[in-house]
Amino acid sequence: MTIIAAADGSALGNPGPAGWAWYVDEDCWAAGGWENSTNNRGELTAVLELLRATAQAGLAGEELLIQADSQYVINSLTKWIHGWKRRGWRKGDGKPVLNDDLMRQLDAAMRGREVRFEWVRGHVGHPMNEAADQRARAAATAYQRGTVVPEGPGWTRPGADAVPDSAEPRPAPRQAPSRAETLF
């Protein structure tokens, strides 16, 4: 079985209020963010959170196809990471790798997994990419406005080791639902 999901990030100001989201369908997606971060960190975090969600659901052995509109993410995780690791997390010019904290976590999360990436052009109507983008932007907007971040239902598909109903509940929202939350 191949799991197909889109991952995207958003930053208002870059850096500024930022969000991330991964999306499988209307019933299976997650989002989050920060008061101040960058678009690249949002893009990387979306992939990391997707890897974590599928692993937690017992799907680490399944092929994962991640659709992303970020060449930075795709090239980082499929081309550049190998050289960075050989050079002790340094770029070819000797400077430290940007976002190396996330890169190291992604490297560990992808280890032993069959992960493929497909580049999709952003903002041209690709349904899954648009859905991930809308959710990442809604998270960033919620941080900008100080309202509840629409976190989504998370991973809802049964896995090889389906998560039992008694799984720990998600934390309660910070405050009343915002207009951004009602979009989903």
N, C-alpha and C positions, 0 to 999 in steps of 0.2 A: 504494500500500500504506500502511496506517495501522499504526504500531507502538503497541501499547497496553501501558502499564506502570504499576505503582503505585510511589509513592515515600513514605517515611515516616521519621520521626526518633523518638528516644527519649532521655530524660535521667532518670537516677536521682538525684533531689534538685533538679534544675533551678535552679542549675547543679549538676553532678555528673558522674559517669561518663556518657558520652553515645555514642549510635550513630546511624547512618544506614543506609538500605537502599533499593535499588530492586529491583523484581521483575517479571519477565515470565512465567516459569514455573520449574519445579523445576530445569531445566537452564540457566537464563539469569537470573542475579541477582548482585548484589554488595552488600557491606556493609563498614562500617568505623566508626571513631569516635575518641574522645579520652578521656583520663583525666579531663578537666574541661571541660564545655561546657554549652550549653543545648539544650532541645528545638527551639527555633526554628532554631538553627544546624544541628542534625541534619536537620530537615525541608528546609531550603534546600540543604544539601550533597547530600542524596539526589537532588534534581532536577538539581543541577549535575553530579554524577557520571553520571547517566543521559544528560544531554546530551552529555557528553564521550565516553561509551562508544559512543553511536550515531554521533557524528561520526567517531570514530576507525575505526569499522567501515565508513565510507563511506556512511552513511545520513542525512547531514545534509539531503539533499533530500527525504526521506520525511516525511510527516506524523507527528507524535508526539502521542499522547493520553496525558496524565499524569493518573492518578487519585490524588487526594490528599485526606486528611481535614483538612488545615490551611487554614482560611480565610486565615490570615496569609500563607502562601505564595501562594495563588491571587490574593488581592487585591494583594499586593505586586507580583507579576509581570504582572498584567493590568490593574490600575487605577492604583495609586499611583506606580509607577515612572516614568511619563511626567512627572508633576509634580515628582518628586524630581530628575529629570535637569534639567528646566528651571530649578529653583532651586539647581542646583549640589550635588545630593545632600543637600538640606535638606528637612525636613518643612514643612508649612504654617505651623507656629509658629516656624520659623527654627532649630529644633534639628537636629543632625545625624541622618541616617537611621541607625537601628540596623542592625547587620550590613551596613554599606555595602560592606565588602570583598567579601562574598559577592554582594550585589546587583549590584555592578559586573561581577563575573565572570559572573553569570547573564545580565545584559544583553548582554554580549559573546557568550556562548554561544548565546543565542537569536536573535541578529541574523541575518536571512536565513533563519531556520528557520520552518517551519509547526508551531507548538506550541499545542496546546489543553489546557485543564485541565478536569477533571471532579471536582467535589466529591463525595466519598463519605463517608457517616457512619462514623466510626471505631468499632471495637470492637462491631460488630453482626453480624459474620459475613460481610462482603464478602470473598470468598476471596483476591483479590489484595492488598487492603489488609491483611488479617490476616497474609498471608505476609510482606509488607514489614515490618509492625509486629513480628512475631516475630523477624525477622532483625536489625532495628535494636535491639530490646531485648536480643537475644543478644550483640550487639557491645558495648552498654553494660555488660551484666553481665560480660562477659569483661574489660573494662577495670576494673570494680569489683573483680573477683577476682584480677586480674593473670594471667589465662590467655590462651591463644591466641584471637584474634578470628576468628570464622568469616567469611572474606572472600567466599566463594562462587566460582563459576566465572567470573564476569564475563560479558561479552557473548559469546555462543557462536553466534549466528545469522549466517549469511553476509550480507554487505552488498553494496552496489553494487561496492565494491572490497574483496572478502573479505580478511581479514587472513591472511597466509600462515602455514603451520605453523611457520616459522622465527621467528615473532614473539618478542620478548623475553619470557622466562618471568617469572612473578610471583615476588616475593621469598619466600624460605622462611619458614615460620611461626616465631614467636619461641620457642616451646617446645612440649612435648607437647600433643596435643589435649585439650580440656577437655570436661566433661559438656555444656556449652552447644553445643560444636561437633558433638557426636554427635546433636543434635536434627535436623540437616539432613543 
